[in-house]
Protein backbone atom coordinates (compact mmCIF):
# COMPACT_ATOMS: atom_id res chain seq x y z
CA UNK A 1 0.00 0.00 0.00
CA UNK A 2 2.74 2.45 0.88
CA UNK A 3 4.51 1.66 -2.36
CA UNK A 4 1.40 2.54 -4.37
CA UNK A 5 0.85 5.78 -2.44
CA UNK A 6 4.48 6.74 -2.95
CA UNK A 7 4.23 5.88 -6.63
CA UNK A 8 1.11 8.05 -6.96
CA UNK A 9 2.81 10.94 -5.14
CA UNK A 10 5.85 10.66 -7.38
CA UNK A 11 3.62 10.59 -10.44
CA UNK A 12 1.81 13.74 -9.31
CA UNK A 13 5.09 15.47 -8.57
CA UNK A 14 6.38 14.52 -11.99
CA UNK A 15 3.24 15.89 -13.68
CA UNK A 16 3.54 19.17 -11.75
CA UNK A 17 7.22 19.45 -12.66
CA UNK A 18 6.54 18.82 -16.36
CA UNK A 19 3.68 21.34 -16.35
CA UNK A 20 5.85 23.95 -14.63
CA UNK A 21 8.69 23.38 -17.09
CA UNK A 22 6.31 23.78 -20.04
CA UNK A 23 5.00 27.06 -18.58
CA UNK A 24 8.57 28.29 -18.01
CA UNK A 25 9.52 27.32 -21.55
CA UNK A 26 6.54 29.24 -22.91
CA UNK A 27 7.49 32.29 -20.88
CA UNK A 28 11.09 32.16 -22.08
CA UNK A 29 10.02 31.71 -25.71
CA UNK A 30 7.60 34.64 -25.45
CA UNK A 31 10.32 36.85 -23.93
CA UNK A 32 12.74 35.83 -26.69
CA UNK A 33 10.22 36.72 -29.39
CA UNK A 34 9.46 40.11 -27.83
CA UNK A 35 13.09 40.95 -26.94
CA UNK A 36 15.42 39.12 -29.33
CA UNK A 37 18.50 41.22 -28.58
CA UNK A 38 18.12 40.86 -24.84
CA UNK A 39 17.59 37.12 -25.23
CA UNK A 40 20.79 36.81 -27.27
CA UNK A 41 22.70 38.86 -24.71
CA UNK A 42 21.44 36.71 -21.86
CA UNK A 43 22.31 33.54 -23.77
CA UNK A 44 25.83 34.81 -24.48
CA UNK A 45 26.31 35.74 -20.82
CA UNK A 46 25.08 32.39 -19.56
CA UNK A 47 27.25 30.58 -22.09
CA UNK A 48 30.26 32.62 -21.06
CA UNK A 49 29.75 31.84 -17.39
CA UNK A 50 28.97 28.16 -17.88
CA UNK A 51 31.83 27.83 -20.35
CA UNK A 52 34.33 28.82 -17.69
CA UNK A 53 34.82 32.38 -18.86
CA UNK A 54 34.77 33.77 -15.33
CA UNK A 55 38.17 32.75 -14.07
CA UNK A 56 39.22 33.82 -10.57
CA UNK A 57 41.62 36.33 -12.11
CA UNK A 58 38.85 37.91 -14.18
CA UNK A 59 36.48 37.94 -11.20
CA UNK A 60 39.14 39.67 -9.10
CA UNK A 61 39.64 42.28 -11.81
CA UNK A 62 35.91 42.95 -12.09
CA UNK A 63 35.62 43.18 -8.31
CA UNK A 64 38.55 45.60 -8.11
CA UNK A 65 37.00 47.76 -10.83
CA UNK A 66 33.66 47.83 -9.02
CA UNK A 67 35.35 48.63 -5.70
CA UNK A 68 37.32 51.51 -7.24
CA UNK A 69 34.17 52.93 -8.81
CA UNK A 70 32.19 52.72 -5.58
CA UNK A 71 35.07 54.13 -3.53
CA UNK A 72 35.57 57.02 -5.95
CA UNK A 73 31.89 57.94 -5.87
CA UNK A 74 31.81 57.67 -2.07
CA UNK A 75 34.86 59.89 -1.64
CA UNK A 76 33.46 62.46 -4.07
CA UNK A 77 30.21 62.53 -2.15
CA UNK A 78 31.94 62.86 1.20
CA UNK A 79 34.20 65.65 -0.07
CA UNK A 80 31.19 67.42 -1.52
CA UNK A 81 29.35 67.16 1.81
CA UNK A 82 32.42 68.31 3.73
CA UNK A 83 33.11 71.31 1.51
CA UNK A 84 29.41 72.16 1.43
CA UNK A 85 29.24 72.13 5.22
CA UNK A 86 32.40 74.25 5.46
CA UNK A 87 31.14 76.79 2.96
CA UNK A 88 27.67 76.70 4.43
CA UNK A 89 29.08 77.21 7.93
CA UNK A 90 31.27 80.15 6.82
CA UNK A 91 28.47 81.78 4.88
CA UNK A 92 26.09 81.44 7.81
CA UNK A 93 28.72 82.82 10.22
CA UNK A 94 29.48 85.84 8.01
CA UNK A 95 25.82 86.73 7.65
CA UNK A 96 25.36 87.02 11.41
C-alpha positions in Angstrom: 0.0 0.0 0.0 2.7 2.5 0.9 4.5 1.7 -2.4 1.4 2.5 -4.4 0.9 5.8 -2.4 4.5 6.7 -2.9 4.2 5.9 -6.6 1.1 8.1 -7.0 2.8 10.9 -5.1 5.9 10.7 -7.4 3.6 10.6 -10.4 1.8 13.7 -9.3 5.1 15.5 -8.6 6.4 14.5 -12.0 3.2 15.9 -13.7 3.5 19.2 -11.8 7.2 19.5 -12.7 6.5 18.8 -16.4 3.7 21.3 -16.4 5.9 24.0 -14.6 8.7 23.4 -17.1 6.3 23.8 -20.0 5.0 27.1 -18.6 8.6 28.3 -18.0 9.5 27.3 -21.5 6.5 29.2 -22.9 7.5 32.3 -20.9 11.1 32.2 -22.1 10.0 31.7 -25.7 7.6 34.6 -25.4 10.3 36.8 -23.9 12.7 35.8 -26.7 10.2 36.7 -29.4 9.5 40.1 -27.8 13.1 40.9 -26.9 15.4 39.1 -29.3 18.5 41.2 -28.6 18.1 40.9 -24.8 17.6 37.1 -25.2 20.8 36.8 -27.3 22.7 38.9 -24.7 21.4 36.7 -21.9 22.3 33.5 -23.8 25.8 34.8 -24.5 26.3 35.7 -20.8 25.1 32.4 -19.6 27.2 30.6 -22.1 30.3 32.6 -21.1 29.8 31.8 -17.4 29.0 28.2 -17.9 31.8 27.8 -20.4 34.3 28.8 -17.7 34.8 32.4 -18.9 34.8 33.8 -15.3 38.2 32.8 -14.1 39.2 33.8 -10.6 41.6 36.3 -12.1 38.8 37.9 -14.2 36.5 37.9 -11.2 39.1 39.7 -9.1 39.6 42.3 -11.8 35.9 43.0 -12.1 35.6 43.2 -8.3 38.5 45.6 -8.1 37.0 47.8 -10.8 33.7 47.8 -9.0 35.3 48.6 -5.7 37.3 51.5 -7.2 34.2 52.9 -8.8 32.2 52.7 -5.6 35.1 54.1 -3.5 35.6 57.0 -6.0 31.9 57.9 -5.9 31.8 57.7 -2.1 34.9 59.9 -1.6 33.5 62.5 -4.1 30.2 62.5 -2.1 31.9 62.9 1.2 34.2 65.7 -0.1 31.2 67.4 -1.5 29.3 67.2 1.8 32.4 68.3 3.7 33.1 71.3 1.5 29.4 72.2 1.4 29.2 72.1 5.2 32.4 74.2 5.5 31.1 76.8 3.0 27.7 76.7 4.4 29.1 77.2 7.9 31.3 80.2 6.8 28.5 81.8 4.9 26.1 81.4 7.8 28.7 82.8 10.2 29.5 85.8 8.0 25.8 86.7 7.7 25.4 87.0 11.4 
